[in-house]
């Protein structure tokens, strides 16, 4: 069996890490494939202050999410990457508010 570490098995931690990584990877990939569907979720105030187009912003978010997902999946710098994923999710909550979509994403 798997060794225990602080009450959780290594397999449980691995499974959670890879699952969250796959979710970030999928959402990032979807942003690259369907940027217009995601553009509607970006508040106008953010679109007005970024120095590039909304589509480019979606593409950047997609690439960032893909990279975060891959890093979680492969287990590289997990704690630092987890911090960035948490900050990203906080940014989503702050920008679009706390609603059914943000609860689902969180």
C-alpha positions as CSV (number, residue, x, y, z in Angstrom):
1,X,0.0,0.0,0.0
2,X,0.9,3.6,0.0
3,X,2.7,5.2,2.9
4,X,0.8,7.5,5.1
5,X,1.8,11.2,5.3
6,X,0.1,13.4,7.9
7,X,-3.1,11.4,7.8
8,X,-3.4,11.3,4.0
9,X,-1.9,8.7,1.7
10,X,0.5,9.7,-1.0
11,X,-2.0,8.4,-3.5
12,X,-4.8,10.7,-2.2
13,X,-2.6,13.8,-2.5
14,X,-1.5,12.7,-5.9
15,X,-5.1,12.2,-7.0
16,X,-6.2,15.6,-5.8
17,X,-3.2,17.4,-7.4
18,X,-3.6,15.7,-10.7
19,X,-7.4,16.3,-10.7
20,X,-7.0,20.0,-10.1
21,X,-4.3,20.1,-12.7
22,X,-6.6,18.5,-15.2
23,X,-9.4,21.0,-14.5
24,X,-7.0,23.9,-15.0
25,X,-5.6,22.3,-18.1
26,X,-9.1,21.7,-19.5
27,X,-10.3,25.3,-18.8
28,X,-7.1,26.7,-20.3
29,X,-7.5,24.6,-23.4
30,X,-11.2,25.6,-23.8
31,X,-10.2,29.3,-23.6
32,X,-7.8,28.8,-26.5
33,X,-10.4,26.9,-28.6
34,X,-13.5,29.0,-27.7
35,X,-12.2,32.5,-26.7
36,X,-15.4,34.3,-27.6
37,X,-17.5,32.1,-25.2
38,X,-15.2,33.2,-22.4
39,X,-15.0,36.8,-23.4
40,X,-18.5,37.5,-22.0
41,X,-17.3,36.6,-18.5
42,X,-14.7,39.3,-18.4
43,X,-16.1,42.5,-16.8
44,X,-16.1,45.6,-19.0
45,X,-14.0,47.4,-16.3
46,X,-11.2,45.0,-16.8
47,X,-11.5,45.1,-20.6
48,X,-11.2,48.9,-20.4
49,X,-8.0,48.9,-18.4
50,X,-6.0,46.1,-20.1
51,X,-3.5,47.3,-22.7
52,X,-4.6,44.6,-25.3
53,X,-7.7,43.2,-26.8
54,X,-10.2,41.0,-24.9
55,X,-9.4,38.1,-27.1
56,X,-5.7,38.3,-26.4
57,X,-6.6,38.5,-22.7
58,X,-8.5,35.3,-22.9
59,X,-5.6,33.7,-24.8
60,X,-3.2,34.8,-22.1
61,X,-5.5,33.4,-19.4
62,X,-5.8,30.1,-21.4
63,X,-2.0,29.7,-21.6
64,X,-1.6,30.6,-18.0
65,X,-4.2,28.0,-17.0
66,X,-2.6,25.4,-19.3
67,X,0.8,25.9,-17.8
68,X,-0.5,25.8,-14.2
69,X,-2.4,22.6,-15.0
70,X,0.6,20.9,-16.5
71,X,2.8,21.9,-13.6
72,X,0.3,20.5,-11.1
73,X,-0.1,17.3,-13.2
74,X,3.7,16.7,-13.4
75,X,4.2,17.8,-9.8
76,X,6.7,20.6,-10.4
77,X,6.9,23.3,-7.7
78,X,3.5,22.2,-6.4
79,X,3.2,24.6,-3.5
80,X,4.2,27.6,-5.6
81,X,1.9,26.6,-8.4
82,X,-0.9,25.9,-5.9
83,X,-0.5,29.5,-4.6
84,X,-0.8,30.9,-8.1
85,X,-3.9,28.8,-8.8
86,X,-5.4,30.0,-5.5
87,X,-4.6,33.6,-6.5
88,X,-6.1,33.1,-9.9
89,X,-9.3,31.8,-8.4
90,X,-9.5,34.7,-6.0
91,X,-9.1,37.0,-9.0
92,X,-12.0,35.3,-10.6
93,X,-14.2,35.8,-7.5
94,X,-13.2,39.4,-7.2
95,X,-13.7,40.2,-10.9
96,X,-17.0,38.5,-11.5
97,X,-18.4,38.3,-8.0
98,X,-19.4,35.5,-5.8
99,X,-22.2,33.7,-7.6
100,X,-23.1,30.1,-8.8
101,X,-20.3,30.1,-11.4
102,X,-17.6,31.1,-8.9
103,X,-18.9,28.6,-6.4
104,X,-18.6,25.9,-9.1
105,X,-15.1,27.0,-10.1
106,X,-13.9,27.2,-6.5
